[in-house]
Every structure is written in C-alpha cells, then in structure tokens.
Amino acid sequence: MPREKWGDENVFTPAFDIKDKENKLVVTTDLPGINKENIEINLKEDMLEISAKTGKETETE
C-alpha cells in the first residue's frame, strides 16, 4: 500500500473499487490488520472519508 507522511502520522492509501448498483455507490477496500471496530467512515458534502487506527499505540513516560 502506498504510504506517506501527514504531520506526525503515517498515512496509507489502499486500493478501492467503486461500483454503481441500482442508484447506489458501493465502495469496497481491503484494510489488512485493521479491526472493524477501529474503522470510521464519514461523508462530508461530496467526499467519502475512511479512517482507521492500527492499534499500534506506544506509551511514553
């Protein structure tokens, strides 16, 4: 998956498919290693945003 740096975050852009089915858009993508509970989907005006946390948090003292 393509990765890039966005501020302090590592960002990846997975491949996805968009299909038009009976007046609906169906978007599919693979997010390996991501739990379903950690995925957030938002629709903002004309933009679909899919974000996820990998669960690789580190604790600092």
C-alpha positions as CSV (number, residue, x, y, z in Angstrom):
1,M,0.0,0.0,0.0
2,P,1.3,3.5,-0.8
3,R,2.4,5.3,2.4
4,E,3.1,8.9,3.0
5,K,3.7,11.2,6.0
6,W,1.0,13.6,7.1
7,G,2.2,15.7,10.1
8,D,3.2,13.2,12.8
9,E,1.1,10.4,11.3
10,N,1.9,7.7,8.8
11,V,-0.8,7.6,6.2
12,F,-1.5,4.9,3.7
13,T,-3.9,4.9,0.7
14,P,-5.4,1.5,0.0
15,A,-6.7,0.5,-3.4
16,F,-10.5,0.5,-3.6
17,D,-13.3,-0.2,-6.0
18,I,-16.5,1.8,-6.7
19,K,-19.5,0.3,-8.3
20,D,-22.8,1.8,-9.3
21,K,-25.6,-0.6,-8.3
22,E,-29.3,0.3,-8.6
23,N,-28.7,4.0,-7.9
24,K,-26.3,3.3,-5.1
25,L,-22.5,3.6,-5.0
26,V,-20.8,0.6,-3.4
27,V,-17.2,1.2,-2.2
28,T,-15.0,-1.8,-1.3
29,T,-11.5,-1.9,0.0
30,D,-9.1,-4.2,1.9
31,L,-7.7,-3.0,5.2
32,P,-5.5,-5.8,6.3
33,G,-4.6,-5.8,10.0
34,I,-7.4,-3.3,10.9
35,N,-10.2,-4.3,13.3
36,K,-13.7,-3.4,12.1
37,E,-14.3,-1.6,15.3
38,N,-11.3,0.8,14.5
39,I,-12.7,1.9,11.2
40,E,-14.5,5.3,10.9
41,I,-16.5,6.3,7.8
42,N,-17.7,9.8,7.2
43,L,-19.4,11.5,4.3
44,K,-18.6,15.2,4.1
45,E,-20.5,17.0,1.3
46,D,-19.1,15.2,-1.8
47,M,-16.2,13.5,-0.1
48,L,-16.1,10.0,1.5
49,E,-13.5,9.7,4.2
50,I,-12.4,6.3,5.6
51,S,-10.0,6.4,8.5
52,A,-8.7,3.7,10.8
53,K,-6.4,3.2,13.8
54,T,-4.0,0.3,13.7
55,G,-3.8,-0.1,17.4
56,K,0.0,0.4,17.4
57,E,0.0,3.0,20.2
58,T,3.1,3.5,22.2
59,E,3.3,4.6,25.8
60,T,5.9,7.1,26.9
61,E,6.9,8.1,30.4
